């Protein structure tokens, strides 16, 4: 038994024993002093004081015991109440879990949750069966490992949009080992925390088109009977999963007219709008100027006649992306030719234009750029053509030829999506890139993932050493901006810097 606990039990008896001993001693002293009055009075006072002290201690002990008893009773009542609430909550949780389990098992739609690091954190049975994978093959596994490099590269831009808070809808093919592939309608729905920060997105998959074999699409009639018509064969560079947009566009927008002709007409009639997003310098230098990335939007998208960006699959399907890229170059150059400087831009500003893989392989594109620059008397340095790291990795020779040609016109080159999975500076050096745009996934994970932080530090140092300016994509918050400045990143782009605005708005912001 614990010594302190034993002492607590016998201390009252020890106190009583000490009073008895003191009394005996006093009586002995009185007898020894022959009952002298002074000693009797003195010793009797001591005896009375000892008795009162003992009584006081006993009373205090009783009061403490009563108080502790009441406190214990109150605690027991609270514990009983909490136990009742917990039991009720556990009952509700069990019922809710059963219902959720039923939905998880029986819901036919494929649903999964992906966190900001691109890892699968939840998946229902339909998703696992649809992907032909077991739970342990999905838990904590990255989307890149599940989809593979090609499909992940195609979905990466939509992932970044979802992680920036935008709901995304697009199409994707799902090839199987037996040569058959089916078409999926994919939705990325962002999930927000209480503070408004996106913590990840839900991936919702549903079959939108019947299975494909040997490159052809089997289209069922409205009644689900035999096929009504063969699919239009894919154009050069087009991806099969984009046919969902093609059929939707053809039926709902062109009123069954020729889809390729509709895209050509939209280009010829300039039925597109140009938007721009600022790429702001992070260093506080008087000579620092803003740059801008150019986005193109079909005006019919603004009228909700088709999903945003749906015309890109159409243009790619029919081999029209080089023509569309030329339209962008022409209108950006014409816009910049007679515009006075404003508070937002100056003649030293650079406009970043994304170019498609088909445009990179278009031998006539550099000559077209040269003619436009010459006709409008615009310096080539005002244009920076943006090539994805995926395109550079898949066809290094073609990208190198493209880079050399546009640099002869005085234009600049940017490599985008850099550093998401690994970092290789060979491509930057070989292509003599002027800018490196660091993948938004790395930037978004900067504050939470030390690996990304270290990777960003390495990219910034090497970029400065080889004379390449660095741009951080998908910058969302002041904390990220602060870290980017400390690391030494040159420019930042994202909703934390500025949202896309019509190019025409730059004209109204006078310096």
N, C-alpha and C positions, 0 to 999 in steps of 0.2 A: 504494500500500500504506500502511496505517496506520503512523504513526511509532512508536507504542508497540509494535506487533507486530514491526517491524523491529529495534527495540532489544532485544526479548526474544531474537531470533535471534542477534544479534552480540555480546551482552553478555559471553558466556564468552570469546570471542576478544579482546574489548577488555581483559578482565581479564588474560588471558595476555600480551597485548602490553604492558600496563603493568608486569607483572612482569619481562619481558625488558628493557624500557627502564630499570627501576629497577636491575636487575643490571648493565647496561652502565654506568650512571651510577656505581654503587658500584665497579666494577672501575677505571673511569677515575679515581675519587677515590683509590683505593688506590695506583695508579701515580703519581698526582700528588703524593701525600704520601710518596713514596720508601719505601713499604712499612713505614711506622711501625706498631709492634705495637698501640698503643692504637687507632689508626684502623682497622687491619685487623680487630681484634676487634669494635669497635663496628659497623663497616659490615657485617661478616659476620653479626652478630646480626640486623640489619635485613633482610638478604637472606633468612635462614632464616625470620624471622617472616612475610615476604611470601609465601614458598613455602608455609608452613603455612596461611596465610589462603586462598590460592588453592585448596589441596587441600581445605580445609574447605568452601568454597563449592561445589566440584565435587561433594563427597560429599552435601551437602545437596540440591543440584539433582537428583542421581540418586535420592535417597530420595523427594523430592517427586514426581518423574516416576513412580516405581514406585507410590506411594500413589494418585496421580491415575489411573493406569492401572487399578488395582484398583477404584477408585470408579466409573470409567467402565464397566468390565466389569459391575459389579453393577447399575448403572443400565440398561445394555443388556439384561441378563437380565430385570430388572423390566419394561422396556418390551416385551420379547418376550412375557412372561407376560400383561401387560395387553392387548397386541394380540390374543393368543389368546382371552382372555376377551371382549374387545370383539367379535371375530369371531363367537364362539359366541353372545353376547347379541344381536348383529345378526341372526344366523340365527333365533334364537327369536323376536325381535321381528318379523322379516319373516313368519315362519309365523303368529304371533299376529295380526299386522295383516291377513294374508290371511283368517284365520278371522273376525276382526271385520268385515272388509269384506264377507265373504259374509253374515254375520248382518245387517249394516247394509243390504245390498242385498235380502236375501231374507226377512227377518223381516216377517211381515204386519202385526204390531201397530205402530201409529204411536207413536214415541217421540221426545221432544225434551227438552233440558235448558234450564232457565230460571234465570238467576242472581238474586241478591238485588235487582238493579235492574230486574228484569222483562224482561231481554233474552234472546233466544234465542242460545244458545252451541253447541248441538248439535242435529241432527235427522237421522233416518234417511230412507231413500228413501221408505218407506211414508208417513212423516209429510208429506214434501214433496208426494208424489202425492196424498195425502188432502186436503191443504190447497190443492192445485192451484197451488203456488208453486215457484219455482226457488230453489236454494240461496242465491244472492245476494240474493233477496228476503226471506230469513229471518235470515241471519247478522248478529248484532248489532242486530237490529230488535226493538223493544219489543212485548210481547204486546198492548198497547193498540192499536198501529197495525195489527196483524194481525187482531185480533178485532173492532175497532171499539168505539166508546164504549159501546153498549148491552150487548153480550156481555161486554165487559171489566168493566163495572160489576157484572154478575151474577156474574162469577167472582172479583171482587176479594176478597170475604170469605174464600173458600176459599184463595186465594193467601196471604192473611195467616196463615191457620191452618197451611198447609204451611210457610211461612217461620218459624213458631214451633215447628216440629218435629213437627207432627201429620200423619199420613197422611189424605188426604181423598179421598172418592169421591162423585161427583155426576153429573148428566146435563146435556147441553147440545145445543141444536139447531145445525145447520150449514146455513144457507140458501144457495141458489145463484141465479144470475141467471135460470135458466129456470123459477123458481117452485117448484122442488122443494127440500125440505130433508130431511136425514137426521138421525137422533138418535145422539148419541155418548155412550158411557159414559166419563167422564173420571176419571182418578186422578192426584192430585198426591202424589208420594213424595219426602219431604225427603231431601237429601243432606248428610251431616255431615262436617266436617273432623275431623282427629285430635283437636283440642281440644274437640270436641263442638259447635262453632258450626255452624249451618246455613249452607251456602254457596249454596244454591239448591234447586230441586226438579226431579224428572223428571216430565214431563207424558206420561201414557200414555193414548192414545185408542183406543177400539174401538167399532165399530158395534154398538149394542144393540137397535135397533128398525129395521124396514124403512122406506124413504123415505116421506115425507109429501107430499101435494099438496093445495092449496086448504084447508089447515087440518085435514084428516082424517088419521088414522094408519091405515096398512094393517098389520094384525096377522096374521102367518103362524101357521098351526097348528104343532103340535109336529113334524109330519112334513114341514113345509116346503111344504105344498100351498096351495091357495087360502085366502083369508082366512076365518076362522071367525065373526068377529063384528065389527061396526063399533065404532070407539072411542067412548068417552063424550065428547061435545063439551066443549070447555074452558069453564070458568066465567070470569066477569069478572076481569080482571087476572091470570089464570093464564098461565104460559109453556109452550109446547108441549114443551120439553125435559124437563119434569118428569114426563111420563107414565111414564117408566121406573119411578120410585118408586111411582107410583100403581098400576101393574099388580103390582109386587112386593108392595106392601102388601096389595092386595086378595086376592092368591092365598095369601100366606104368613102373613098376620096375621089377616085378618078371616074366613078360611075361606070366601071367595067371598061374604061378606055385603056389604051396601051400604057402600062406603067412606065416603061422606059421613056416613051414620048412625053409622059407627064413630067418626069424629072427634067428632061431636056428643056421642055417649055418653061418650067420653073426657073431654070438657070438663065435661059434667054430673056425672060421677062423680069428677071431680078426679083423673084418672089421670096427672097431670103433677107434676113436681117442680120447685121453684124453686131455682136456684143464684145465688150472687152473687160478684162479684169486686171486691176493694177498689180504690178510686180514692184513692190516698194523697196528702196535701199534701206538696209538696217544701220549702216554706219552714218553718223551725223556729220556729213561733209557738205560744204556749200556747193560743191560741184556735182553731188549725187542727183540723179534724175530718175523719174519713174519710167518703168517699162510696162508693157501690156501684153497679155495673151488674148488672142482673137478667138471668139466662138461664133459659130454660124447657126442660125435657127430658121427653119422654114416657117413662114408667116402663118400657114394653116395650123401649125402646132399651137400658136397663140389662140386660135379659135377653137381649140380642143377637138379638132377633127382627127387627130392622130397623136400617138404618144410622142413626147419629146425625143428627138434624135432618131425617130423611126425611118426618116428618109435616108440615113446613112446605109443601112442594110440594102435598101433599094438601089442606091447609087453604086454600091459595091457589087451587088448582084449583076447589074448590067454594065459594069466596067466604066462607070461615069465619075468615079472619085477624082481622077486626074483633071477632068473638066471642071468639077466643082472646086478643086483646089486652085485652079487658074482663076475662076470667078472671084475667089476670096482675095488672091494676090492683086488682081486688077482693081478691085474696089478699095482695098486698103491703100494701095499706092495712089489712086486717084483722090481718095479722101485726104491723104497727107500732103498732096502736092500744093494745095492752095490754102492751107490752114495756118492761121497765126498761132503763136505759142499761147498757152493758157496756164492757169494755176496747176493743171494736172499734167500737161505734157509739153515737151519742147522738141525742136528738131533733132536733139541728141537722143530722144527716146527710141526704143526698139520695139517693134511689134512681132510677137512670137506667133507663128502660124504652124499648126500641126499639119503634117503631110502624111498621106496614106502610103502603104507599101507599094501600091500600084503607081503612085506618083513618083516614088523613088526610082522605079524602073522605067519611067517615061523619059525617053531620050530627048524629047522636044521641050520638056518643061524648063530647063535652065535657059534656053534661048528665049522662051516666052517671058520669063522673069526679066531678062536683060532688056527686051524691047519695051516692057512696061516701065521699067526704071528710067530708060532713056527718053521715052515719050513724055513722061511727067517730070523729068529732071529731079528725081528723088534719089538720094544716095543709097547704095545697096545696104549699107550698115543699118538702115532703118528696118530691115527685115531680118528676122531670125527664124530659120526653118527648124521645126522641132521633130526629132525622130525618136521613137521609143527604143529603149534598151532591148526590148524583145525583137524588134525589126533588125537592129544592129547585130544582135547575136545570131539571128536566123540567116541573114544574108549579108555578111560583113563586106564582101566585095562590092555588091550593088550600092550599099550605103556609102562606102568609101568613094566610089565614082560620083555619086550624087553630091557628097560633101565637097569634093574637089571642084565640081562644076559650079555650084552655087557660090563658092568662095571666090571663084574667078570673077563673079559679078559683084564682089564686094559684100555679099550677104554673110550672115553669121549662121552658126549651127549650134543647136542645143540638143543634148541627150536627156530624155525624160524618163521617169520611173526608175531612177538609179538607186541601187543599194537596198532593194527590198529583201532579197534573200541572201545575196552575197555581194561582195565588192571586188570588181576587177577594173583597174585603171588602164589596162591595155587598150580598151576600146576608145577611151577618152584621148589617149596619146596618139593612137593610130589615126583617128578621124580628125584630130586637131580641133576638137569641139571648143566653142567659145564659152558655153554655159553648160553646167550640169544641174539638172532639176532633180532634186532628191525626192524619192518616192514618199507620198503622203503617209503611208503606213509607218514609216520610220519616224516621221515628224509627230504623228499622233501618239506614238508610244514613247516619245522622248522623256516625258516626266515620270513614266512608270517602269520603264525597262532600261536598266543600266547598260545592257548590251547595245541597244539602239543609241544610247547617249555616246558610248565609246565609238560606235561605228560612225556616228555623225562627226565626232571630233576628228577621226581619221580622214574622212572624206574632205572636211574643211581644210585640213593641213596639206593634204596631197594636192587638192585643187589649187590652192594658193601657190604651191611649189611649182606646178606645171603651168600656171597662168590661166587657169579656167575659173570663171566666176560661178559661184554656187547659188542656187535658188532653192529655198525650202517650200514645198508644196503643202497645201491643206493646213495652213497655219490658222488656228482657231482662237487662241487666247493670249492675253498679255504675258502670262507666265512663260508660254512657249517662245514668244518674241524675245523676252529677257534672256532666256537660255541660249537662243540662237545668236544673239549679240555677243554674249560671253564666249561662245564657241568660235565665233568668227565667220558665220555664214554671211554672204554678201547681200542677198535679197530674200524677200518673203512674199508668198502669195497664198491667199485663202480668205475665208469669210471673216477671219479676225483682222485682216488687212483691208479688204474691200470686196463687196459682192459684184458680180458682173453687171454692167450697165450698157445701154446702147452706145455705140461708138460716137454717135452724134452728140451725146452729152458732153464729150470732151471739149466741143466747140464753145459751149456756153459758159465754161468755167474760166473766165478771163483772169490772167495773172494780175 
